[in-house]
Amino acid sequence: MSEPQASTKPGRHRGLIARLILFTAGSFAFGFALVPLYSVLCKVWETGNRWYGTQTARSDVIERPDVNRLVTIEFIANIPRAGDFEFAPTVTSMQVHPGKLYQTTFHAHNLTGTPVVAQAVPSIAPSSIAKYFRKTECFCFRPQSFATSETREMPLRFIVDAELPPDVDRITLAYSLFDKPQPANTP
């Protein structure tokens, strides 16, 4: 009995290739749709960066540090697509006293080869303590314009509320940096 031979017809994989290209394009479009979707969900659920694009720095913070308590803050930076940016916290963690104002920075370097506008989207874990973590200044409050090959240290000032539940001793603050889609220039 002879074994069946593979078809040698040209173009036998066109359907598969077309489906793979459509899947890739759909995944790419979904990635861009996540930024505005996140904003809408934050407004609905009143969590995360609920003032997306409109929040401004605040200087009216009154410090009342709890010097008998330390909380570890971990900083994480994510880039959805490899190769577009170098993006990292300058320190990966800090120990803070709740009720005291702190400052740190994130390092960003534009590797796209063109000027670009990027938006940082924050997330915090555990999510139930988001109301106790207040940013008074953050690069995530507004889109960031980067020139070609520009490197920048971006500030973050924050305070952990002294009313933070006593069982919480570690908070993780993560930022994802997305290229912000630009409106098409119309003549």
VEXDREN-2710 file (C-alpha; in Angstrom, 1 decimal):
% VEXDREN-2710
k/r/px/py/pz
1/MET/0.0/0.0/0.0
2/SER/1.4/3.4/-0.9
3/GLU/1.4/6.3/1.5
4/PRO/-0.6/9.5/0.6
5/GLN/1.7/12.2/-0.7
6/ALA/1.4/15.8/0.3
7/SER/-0.2/18.0/-2.2
8/THR/2.3/20.0/-4.2
9/LYS/-0.2/22.5/-5.6
10/PRO/1.0/26.1/-5.4
11/GLY/-1.0/28.3/-3.0
12/ARG/-2.3/25.4/-0.9
13/HIS/-1.7/27.4/2.3
14/ARG/-3.3/30.7/1.2
15/GLY/-6.3/30.2/3.5
16/LEU/-4.2/29.5/6.5
17/ILE/-1.9/32.5/5.8
18/ALA/-4.9/34.8/5.4
19/ARG/-6.4/33.6/8.7
20/LEU/-3.1/34.1/10.5
21/ILE/-2.7/37.6/9.0
22/LEU/-6.3/38.5/10.1
23/PHE/-5.6/37.1/13.6
24/THR/-2.4/39.1/13.9
25/ALA/-4.1/42.3/12.7
26/GLY/-7.0/41.8/15.1
27/SER/-4.6/41.2/18.0
28/PHE/-2.7/44.4/17.2
29/ALA/-5.9/46.4/17.0
30/PHE/-7.1/44.9/20.3
31/GLY/-3.9/46.0/22.0
32/PHE/-4.5/49.6/20.9
33/ALA/-8.1/49.4/22.0
34/LEU/-7.1/48.5/25.6
35/VAL/-5.9/52.0/26.5
36/PRO/-9.3/53.8/26.0
37/LEU/-11.1/50.6/27.2
38/TYR/-9.1/50.8/30.5
39/SER/-10.1/54.4/30.9
40/VAL/-13.8/53.6/30.5
41/LEU/-13.7/50.7/32.9
42/CYS/-11.9/52.8/35.5
43/LYS/-14.6/55.5/35.3
44/VAL/-17.3/52.9/35.6
45/TRP/-15.7/50.9/38.5
46/GLU/-14.1/54.0/40.1
47/THR/-10.7/52.4/40.4
48/GLY/-7.3/52.7/38.9
49/ASN/-6.5/55.9/37.0
50/ARG/-10.1/57.1/36.9
51/TRP/-9.1/60.6/36.0
52/TYR/-7.3/59.4/32.9
53/GLY/-5.8/62.3/31.0
54/THR/-7.4/65.0/33.3
55/GLN/-5.7/64.5/36.7
56/THR/-3.1/67.1/37.7
57/ALA/-0.4/67.4/40.3
58/ARG/-1.5/68.2/43.8
59/SER/0.5/70.1/46.4
60/ASP/-2.2/70.2/49.1
61/VAL/-1.1/67.0/50.8
62/ILE/-0.8/67.1/54.6
63/GLU/1.8/64.6/55.9
64/ARG/1.0/62.7/59.1
65/PRO/3.6/59.9/59.0
66/ASP/3.1/56.7/61.0
67/VAL/6.8/56.2/62.0
68/ASN/5.9/52.9/63.7
69/ARG/5.0/51.2/60.4
70/LEU/6.8/50.4/57.2
71/VAL/5.2/49.3/53.9
72/THR/7.2/48.0/50.9
73/ILE/6.3/49.6/47.6
74/GLU/7.4/47.6/44.5
75/PHE/7.6/49.3/41.2
76/ILE/7.2/47.5/37.8
77/ALA/7.4/48.8/34.3
78/ASN/5.8/47.0/31.3
79/ILE/6.1/47.7/27.6
80/PRO/3.4/46.0/25.5
81/ARG/5.6/45.7/22.3
82/ALA/9.3/44.9/22.5
83/GLY/11.8/47.4/21.0
84/ASP/9.9/50.7/21.2
85/PHE/11.0/52.0/24.5
86/GLU/13.4/51.4/27.4
87/PHE/11.2/51.8/30.4
88/ALA/12.1/51.0/34.0
89/PRO/11.8/52.3/37.5
90/THR/15.0/53.8/38.9
91/VAL/14.4/51.8/42.1
92/THR/12.5/48.6/42.1
93/SER/11.2/49.0/45.7
94/MET/11.1/51.3/48.6
95/GLN/10.1/51.1/52.2
96/VAL/7.8/53.9/53.2
97/HIS/6.0/55.2/56.3
98/PRO/2.3/55.6/55.6
99/GLY/1.3/59.3/55.8
100/LYS/4.6/60.6/54.4
101/LEU/5.2/62.0/50.9
102/TYR/7.8/60.2/48.8
103/GLN/9.3/60.7/45.3
104/THR/10.8/58.4/42.8
105/THR/11.3/58.3/39.0
106/PHE/10.9/56.0/36.0
107/HIS/13.5/56.1/33.2
108/ALA/12.2/56.2/29.6
109/HIS/14.1/56.2/26.3
110/ASN/12.4/56.4/22.9
111/LEU/13.8/53.7/20.6
112/THR/11.2/54.1/17.9
113/GLY/13.4/56.2/15.6
114/THR/10.7/58.9/15.3
115/PRO/9.0/61.4/17.7
116/VAL/6.2/59.7/19.6
117/VAL/3.5/60.4/22.2
118/ALA/3.2/57.7/24.9
119/GLN/0.7/57.2/27.7
120/ALA/1.5/55.3/30.9
121/VAL/-1.3/53.3/32.4
122/PRO/-1.0/52.4/36.1
123/SER/-2.3/49.4/38.0
124/ILE/-2.0/48.7/41.7
125/ALA/-2.0/45.4/43.6
126/PRO/-3.8/44.5/45.7
127/SER/-6.5/46.4/43.9
128/SER/-8.6/46.8/47.0
129/ILE/-6.1/49.3/48.5
130/ALA/-6.1/51.7/45.5
131/LYS/-8.0/54.3/47.5
132/TYR/-5.1/54.4/50.1
133/PHE/-2.4/55.1/47.4
134/ARG/-2.5/58.7/46.2
135/LYS/-0.3/60.1/43.5
136/THR/0.3/63.8/43.8
137/GLU/2.5/64.0/40.7
138/CYS/2.7/61.4/38.0
139/PHE/3.9/61.0/34.5
140/CYS/0.7/58.9/34.0
141/PHE/-1.6/62.0/34.4
142/ARG/-1.0/63.1/30.8
143/PRO/0.5/61.9/27.6
144/GLN/4.2/62.2/27.3
145/SER/5.8/63.6/24.1
146/PHE/9.2/62.1/23.2
147/ALA/11.6/63.4/20.5
148/THR/13.5/60.9/18.5
149/SER/15.9/59.0/20.8
150/GLU/15.0/61.2/23.8
151/THR/15.8/59.9/27.3
152/ARG/13.9/61.2/30.3
153/GLU/13.5/60.6/34.0
154/MET/9.8/60.9/34.8
155/PRO/8.7/61.8/38.3
156/LEU/6.3/60.1/40.6
157/ARG/5.3/61.6/43.9
158/PHE/3.0/59.6/46.2
159/ILE/1.7/59.1/49.7
160/VAL/0.3/56.0/51.2
161/ASP/-2.7/56.9/53.4
162/ALA/-2.0/56.3/57.2
163/GLU/-5.4/54.6/57.2
164/LEU/-4.1/51.7/55.1
165/PRO/-5.4/48.5/56.6
166/PRO/-2.9/47.0/59.1
167/ASP/-2.6/43.6/57.3
168/VAL/-1.2/45.3/54.1
169/ASP/2.6/45.5/54.2
170/ARG/3.4/45.3/50.5
171/ILE/2.0/47.3/47.5
172/THR/2.9/46.8/43.9
173/LEU/2.6/49.7/41.5
174/ALA/2.9/48.7/37.8
175/TYR/2.9/51.0/34.7
176/SER/2.4/49.9/31.1
177/LEU/3.7/52.4/28.5
178/PHE/1.7/52.5/25.3
179/ASP/2.3/54.5/22.1
180/LYS/-0.7/56.8/22.0
181/PRO/-2.4/56.7/18.6
182/GLN/-2.3/60.0/16.9
183/PRO/-5.3/61.4/14.9
184/ALA/-4.8/61.3/11.2
185/ASN/-4.0/64.7/9.6
186/THR/-6.8/65.6/7.4
187/PRO/-6.4/68.2/4.6
END
